[in-house]
Amino acid sequence: MGGGHSRLCALLLMLLGVPGRPDGPPPLCDPRVMERFILEARDAERGLAGCGPPCDLPEAVAVPYPGVNFNEWPRMEGAARAQDVRGGVATLVAAVQRARELLPDPRLRPLLERANSAARSLGLCPGMGVPDPPHVPPPQVTPSSAPPPRQWQVRSLGRLLAVHSSFLHGKVRLFLTDACRQ
């Protein structure tokens, strides 16, 4: 990825209060970074408690399946795990952006902007801040051979943000924990 993405990720980390570590592990290997993403996602989810009809989406929006099959995960190749998580982040970014388009209520704008910024920031960090493990070759996947990430359909902003929080707390955290150990 380009140097612009690295600088953007570095700026994000600085804004989150994480000190730079040029010779250390990748930034997302610092547990404070992931905890900050999770905390902000949970705060956004809690901020919608009792929102009701203003938070209903007029159409269903695809979100990544946040669950982890703990029997299957250890048997997956590192590249497959990375593809699953990166695909989920891309789906999440698209879902939040679509919700922004569908919900014009100005009271929801700040929340939607923060959720969009957080989802995009996570997706813009090169490799999500974690290189593929050295013993795993980069995936050779064509669009036609790539399995689509498992998805759910949601019809409320509250459910979208709940999935966002669960996805970060579950699959993304597990992926980063595994990748950062290597």
Rosetta silent file (secondary structure, phi, psi, omega in degrees, C-alpha in Angstrom):
SEQUENCE: MGGGHSRLCALLLMLLGVPGRPDGPPPLCDPRVMERFILEARDAERGLAGCGPPCDLPEAVAVPYPGVNFNEWPRMEGAARAQDVRGGVATLVAAVQRARELLPDPRLRPLLERANSAARSLGLCPGMGVPDPPHVPPPQVTPSSAPPPRQWQVRSLGRLLAVHSSFLHGKVRLFLTDACRQ
SCORE:     score description
SCORE:     0.000 S_00000001
   1 L     0.000  159.856 -175.709    0.000    0.000    0.000 S_00000001
   2 L   -73.426  163.497  179.696    1.051    3.546   -0.539 S_00000001
   3 H   -64.183  -26.531  178.262    2.835    5.800    1.915 S_00000001
   4 H   -61.077  -40.107  178.451   -0.303    7.946    2.182 S_00000001
   5 H   -66.286  -38.883  179.050   -2.146    5.111    3.895 S_00000001
   6 H   -64.686  -40.833  178.980    0.731    4.622    6.334 S_00000001
   7 H   -67.146  -38.900  178.511    0.735    8.330    7.178 S_00000001
   8 H   -63.998  -43.139  178.656   -3.045    8.303    7.637 S_00000001
   9 H   -63.986  -41.243  178.493   -2.801    5.305    9.950 S_00000001
  10 H   -62.672  -40.242  177.599    0.007    7.030   11.898 S_00000001
  11 H   -64.147  -43.875  177.714   -2.149   10.152   12.237 S_00000001
  12 H   -57.332  -46.123 -179.161   -5.072    8.045   13.453 S_00000001
  13 H   -64.144  -37.739  178.053   -2.863    6.400   16.060 S_00000001
  14 H   -64.811  -43.052  179.503   -1.545    9.766   17.186 S_00000001
  15 H   -65.552  -28.682  177.583   -5.101   11.090   17.561 S_00000001
  16 L   -81.291   -4.480  177.422   -5.980    8.007   19.581 S_00000001
  17 L    84.683   20.011  179.393   -3.092    8.789   21.925 S_00000001
  18 L   -96.385  121.139 -178.986   -0.917    5.820   20.985 S_00000001
  19 L   -65.279  149.070  178.428    2.775    6.691   20.932 S_00000001
  20 L   -67.213  146.287 -179.988    4.726    5.944   17.773 S_00000001
  21 L  -138.835   76.663 -172.647    6.822    2.795   17.711 S_00000001
  22 L   -61.046  -32.070 -177.293    8.912    2.869   14.537 S_00000001
  23 L  -107.076    3.656 -177.450   10.938   -0.234   15.360 S_00000001
  24 L   -92.438 -166.230  178.428    8.327   -2.106   17.406 S_00000001
  25 L   -66.650  164.906  179.014    5.446   -4.327   16.435 S_00000001
  26 L   -55.612  149.165 -175.144    2.783   -3.015   14.053 S_00000001
  27 H   -54.115  -39.830 -178.860    0.547   -0.338   15.640 S_00000001
  28 H   -74.131   -4.268  172.608   -2.560   -2.516   15.823 S_00000001
  29 H   -79.516  -13.347  174.945   -0.544   -5.029   17.821 S_00000001
  30 L   -76.958  115.441 -175.352   -0.657   -2.475   20.623 S_00000001
  31 H   -59.033  -23.894  179.523   -3.732   -3.592   22.592 S_00000001
  32 H   -65.077  -31.744 -179.524   -4.587    0.026   23.440 S_00000001
  33 H   -67.673  -50.449 -179.389   -5.345    0.725   19.778 S_00000001
  34 H   -64.985  -39.669  178.193   -7.822   -2.136   19.418 S_00000001
  35 H   -60.578  -37.252  179.117   -9.365   -1.351   22.795 S_00000001
  36 H   -65.919  -43.714  176.619   -9.936    2.227   21.649 S_00000001
  37 H   -59.794  -45.919 -178.399  -11.715    1.064   18.476 S_00000001
  38 H   -64.991  -44.694 -179.943  -13.883   -1.335   20.516 S_00000001
  39 H   -60.359  -44.682  179.475  -14.676    1.268   23.179 S_00000001
  40 H   -65.031  -37.582  178.152  -15.737    3.830   20.576 S_00000001
  41 H   -66.435  -42.110  178.561  -17.915    1.241   18.809 S_00000001
  42 H   -66.851  -39.001  177.700  -19.606    0.270   22.084 S_00000001
  43 H   -61.949  -41.453  178.192  -20.144    3.919   23.010 S_00000001
  44 H   -63.648  -42.608  179.066  -21.823    4.525   19.654 S_00000001
  45 H   -62.005  -45.986  179.332  -24.011    1.453   20.144 S_00000001
  46 H   -65.115  -33.011 -179.685  -25.031    2.581   23.648 S_00000001
  47 H   -63.836  -16.109 -179.608  -25.723    6.079   22.358 S_00000001
  48 L  -100.210    3.706 -178.930  -28.579    4.662   20.276 S_00000001
  49 L   -54.563  124.552  178.519  -30.367    2.871   23.112 S_00000001
  50 L    75.829   17.264 -177.710  -34.065    3.547   22.680 S_00000001
  51 L   -64.192  -40.923  176.936  -33.659    5.422   19.390 S_00000001
  52 L    70.951 -146.352 -173.349  -36.670    3.706   17.823 S_00000001
  53 H   -54.483  -35.340  178.945  -38.115    4.671   14.422 S_00000001
  54 H   -61.591  -18.851 -179.125  -35.618    7.458   13.598 S_00000001
  55 H  -100.195    2.720  177.167  -32.927    4.753   13.562 S_00000001
  56 E   -76.954  134.133  178.261  -34.821    2.320   11.361 S_00000001
  57 E   -86.262  137.055 -179.729  -33.267    1.880    7.937 S_00000001
  58 E   -70.593  -11.967  176.364  -35.722    2.039    5.006 S_00000001
  59 E  -146.017  158.065  179.022  -33.923   -0.921    3.425 S_00000001
  60 E   -69.816  144.415  179.569  -31.792   -3.795    4.648 S_00000001
  61 E  -123.086  133.789  179.566  -28.035   -3.210    4.776 S_00000001
  62 E   -75.861  133.730  175.706  -25.439   -5.995    4.554 S_00000001
  63 E  -130.033  156.896  179.279  -23.082   -6.285    7.527 S_00000001
  64 E   -70.641  146.022  173.568  -20.326   -8.814    8.202 S_00000001
  65 L   -68.447  119.548 -173.619  -21.184  -11.867   10.232 S_00000001
  66 L   -84.348  -11.833 -174.698  -19.418  -11.094   13.527 S_00000001
  67 L   -72.364  157.016  177.568  -19.293  -14.625   14.922 S_00000001
  68 L  -123.359  127.110  173.739  -16.222  -16.807   15.076 S_00000001
  69 L   -85.966  103.217 -174.253  -16.371  -20.578   14.717 S_00000001
  70 L   -70.613  -12.435  173.083  -13.749  -21.533   17.272 S_00000001
  71 L   -82.477  -34.862 -177.165  -13.537  -25.075   15.853 S_00000001
  72 L   -86.015  -37.168 -173.719  -12.848  -23.815   12.338 S_00000001
  73 H   -51.948  -49.264 -178.128  -10.675  -20.725   13.080 S_00000001
  74 H   -64.660  -22.958 -179.646   -7.508  -22.598   14.163 S_00000001
  75 H   -86.978  -11.938 -179.507   -7.640  -24.749   11.022 S_00000001
  76 L   -74.403  143.475  173.189   -7.916  -21.769    8.667 S_00000001
  77 L   -66.242  152.773  178.876   -4.808  -20.605    6.842 S_00000001
  78 H   -57.677  -38.549  179.667   -3.509  -17.184    7.885 S_00000001
  79 H   -66.651  -36.195  178.684   -4.329  -15.768    4.453 S_00000001
  80 H   -68.934  -39.121  176.553   -7.924  -17.020    4.710 S_00000001
  81 H   -61.736  -47.108 -179.383   -8.294  -15.417    8.143 S_00000001
  82 H   -60.800  -43.361  179.801   -6.906  -12.143    6.813 S_00000001
  83 H   -63.683  -40.986  179.336   -9.224  -12.242    3.803 S_00000001
  84 H   -61.899  -46.447 -178.365  -12.220  -12.945    6.046 S_00000001
  85 H   -69.969  -46.063  179.672  -11.431  -10.025    8.342 S_00000001
  86 H   -62.266  -39.846  176.005  -10.503   -7.591    5.576 S_00000001
  87 H   -63.138  -38.773  177.464  -13.675   -8.512    3.680 S_00000001
  88 H   -65.523  -40.476  177.948  -15.677   -7.924    6.843 S_00000001
  89 H   -63.349  -43.112  179.083  -14.084   -4.511    7.362 S_00000001
  90 H   -62.922  -40.923  177.702  -14.912   -3.564    3.760 S_00000001
  91 H   -64.266  -40.342  179.249  -18.523   -4.728    4.248 S_00000001
  92 H   -64.102  -44.450  177.850  -18.742   -2.745    7.473 S_00000001
  93 H   -59.309  -46.259 -179.835  -17.439    0.419    5.800 S_00000001
  94 H   -62.806  -39.098 -179.281  -20.006    0.017    2.997 S_00000001
  95 H   -65.693  -44.159 -179.721  -22.819   -0.571    5.525 S_00000001
  96 H   -66.244  -41.210  178.747  -22.011    2.536    7.555 S_00000001
  97 H   -64.364  -38.363  178.296  -21.729    4.650    4.407 S_00000001
  98 H   -67.186  -40.354  177.654  -25.081    3.329    3.173 S_00000001
  99 H   -61.270  -38.008  176.546  -26.685    4.081    6.553 S_00000001
 100 H   -59.342  -39.483  179.814  -25.371    7.653    6.245 S_00000001
 101 H   -71.499  -35.940 -173.750  -27.182    7.946    2.920 S_00000001
 102 H   -82.975  -24.263 -176.133  -30.415    6.388    4.196 S_00000001
 103 L  -112.894   95.533 -176.059  -30.759    8.268    7.491 S_00000001
 104 L   -81.865   -2.881 -177.181  -30.939   12.008    6.898 S_00000001
 105 L   -57.122  117.903 -176.987  -31.805   12.887   10.537 S_00000001
 106 L   -62.568  -22.726  177.889  -29.268   15.600   11.515 S_00000001
 107 L   -70.111  -22.621 -179.912  -29.229   14.316   15.114 S_00000001
 108 L   -90.710  -13.585 -175.685  -27.720   11.045   13.866 S_00000001
 109 H   -54.463  -50.806 -178.410  -25.073   12.719   11.683 S_00000001
 110 H   -59.782  -40.423  178.967  -22.325   13.021   14.330 S_00000001
 111 H   -65.028  -44.987  178.952  -22.741    9.384   15.364 S_00000001
 112 H   -65.389  -37.641  178.370  -22.730    8.192   11.763 S_00000001
 113 H   -64.833  -42.899  178.668  -19.686   10.313   10.940 S_00000001
 114 H   -65.093  -43.010  178.924  -17.737    8.866   13.887 S_00000001
 115 H   -63.197  -42.276  178.398  -18.747    5.297   12.979 S_00000001
 116 H   -63.410  -45.305  179.970  -17.773    5.891    9.356 S_00000001
 117 H   -61.276  -43.685 -179.363  -14.450    7.421   10.336 S_00000001
 118 H   -65.782  -45.151 -179.571  -13.616    4.542   12.679 S_00000001
 119 H   -63.833  -44.163  179.472  -14.540    1.830   10.177 S_00000001
 120 H   -66.409  -39.585 -179.481  -12.609    3.520    7.367 S_00000001
 121 H   -61.464  -42.079  178.672   -9.586    4.155    9.588 S_00000001
 122 H   -63.369  -41.949 -179.604   -9.356    0.499   10.499 S_00000001
 123 H   -70.942  -24.651 -177.892   -9.618   -0.465    6.842 S_00000001
 124 H   -85.047  -16.023  177.944   -7.004    2.079    5.724 S_00000001
 125 L   -67.063  125.636 -175.890   -4.255    0.859    8.026 S_00000001
 126 H   -52.538  123.683  179.864   -1.930   -1.143    5.753 S_00000001
 127 H    58.067   22.284 -172.536   -2.728   -4.804    6.221 S_00000001
 128 H    58.124   29.913  176.493   -4.742   -3.590    9.210 S_00000001
 129 H    81.681    0.206 -175.447   -1.340   -2.915   10.725 S_00000001
 130 L  -128.729  121.858  176.731   -0.344   -6.562   10.616 S_00000001
 131 L   -71.640  155.334  173.373    1.736   -8.164    7.903 S_00000001
 132 L   -62.538  143.534  178.116    0.761  -11.592    6.667 S_00000001
 133 L   -55.063  142.923 -174.183    2.749  -14.223    8.553 S_00000001
 134 L   -60.506  -30.164 -176.904    6.012  -14.928    6.695 S_00000001
 135 L   -84.097   -3.217  179.347    5.280  -18.621    6.150 S_00000001
 136 L  -107.215  115.850  179.002    1.911  -17.931    4.517 S_00000001
 137 L   -66.519  152.930  177.510    2.115  -16.801    0.895 S_00000001
 138 L   -58.403  144.552 -177.444   -0.176  -13.947   -0.101 S_00000001
 139 L   -64.958  137.335  175.493   -3.545  -15.269   -1.223 S_00000001
 140 L  -104.140   86.134 -174.250   -3.915  -15.830   -4.951 S_00000001
 141 L  -123.398  131.220  173.861   -7.608  -15.111   -5.256 S_00000001
 142 L   -98.290  158.048 -179.711   -9.496  -13.894   -8.255 S_00000001
 143 L   -54.099  -35.710 -178.201  -12.853  -12.161   -7.847 S_00000001
 144 L   -74.774  -24.305 -177.851  -14.650  -15.209   -9.220 S_00000001
 145 L   -97.155  -10.255 -178.383  -12.876  -17.624   -6.841 S_00000001
 146 L   -75.554  124.120  177.257  -13.110  -15.517   -3.698 S_00000001
 147 L   -71.462  138.360  179.167  -15.817  -16.780   -1.401 S_00000001
 148 L   -68.104  144.274  177.706  -18.041  -13.925   -0.300 S_00000001
 149 L   -65.119  147.011  177.065  -17.733  -13.095    3.378 S_00000001
 150 L   -63.565  137.006 -176.016  -20.643  -14.338    5.460 S_00000001
 151 E  -134.923  156.971  170.522  -23.106  -11.520    5.894 S_00000001
 152 E  -116.652  164.797  172.657  -26.244  -10.583    7.728 S_00000001
 153 E  -113.811  132.429  177.616  -28.878   -8.065    6.746 S_00000001
 154 E  -123.918  154.577 -178.384  -29.898   -5.425    9.291 S_00000001
 155 E  -125.376   15.602  175.830  -32.675   -2.851    9.194 S_00000001
 156 E  -143.354  150.480  178.405  -31.723   -0.548   12.051 S_00000001
 157 H   -64.988  -36.201  178.411  -28.774    1.626   12.901 S_00000001
 158 H   -59.964  -43.571  179.384  -28.704    0.142   16.394 S_00000001
 159 H   -68.218  -39.495  177.925  -28.265   -3.382   15.012 S_00000001
 160 H   -58.487  -47.027 -178.915  -25.622   -2.178   12.539 S_00000001
 161 H   -70.451  -29.487  175.154  -23.591   -0.637   15.371 S_00000001
 162 H   -66.167  -41.647  176.912  -24.077   -3.744   17.536 S_00000001
 163 H   -64.978  -42.649  177.963  -22.609   -5.869   14.722 S_00000001
 164 H   -54.525  -50.612 -179.261  -19.778   -3.335   14.324 S_00000001
 165 H   -62.210  -46.351 -179.593  -18.927   -3.644   18.018 S_00000001
 166 H   -64.088  -40.252 -179.628  -19.201   -7.456   18.028 S_00000001
 167 H   -62.316  -45.252  178.493  -17.121   -7.795   14.865 S_00000001
 168 H   -65.054  -45.830 -176.200  -14.313   -5.696   16.354 S_00000001
 169 H   -68.192  -31.131 -177.115  -14.481   -7.392   19.741 S_00000001
 170 H   -96.953  -84.903 -170.300  -14.578  -10.885   18.246 S_00000001
 171 H   -64.935  -44.239 -178.213  -13.161  -11.602   14.836 S_00000001
 172 H   -66.497  -45.643  179.745  -10.884   -8.574   14.407 S_00000001
 173 H   -61.862  -43.889  179.292   -9.403   -8.885   17.894 S_00000001
 174 H   -61.758  -44.573  178.615   -8.844  -12.639   17.467 S_00000001
 175 H   -59.207  -48.208 -178.350   -7.198  -12.096   14.075 S_00000001
 176 H   -66.131  -38.731  177.419   -4.887   -9.401   15.436 S_00000001
 177 H   -59.552  -47.239  179.436   -4.024  -11.425   18.526 S_00000001
 178 H   -64.683  -46.820 -175.869   -3.025  -14.397   16.356 S_00000001
 179 H   -67.593  -35.584 -177.459   -1.171  -12.315   13.779 S_00000001
 180 H   -75.083  -18.500  176.626    0.717  -10.241   16.347 S_00000001
 181 H   -72.710  -21.791 -174.391    2.079  -13.330   18.075 S_00000001
 182 L   -90.427    0.000    0.000    3.965  -14.269   14.922 S_00000001
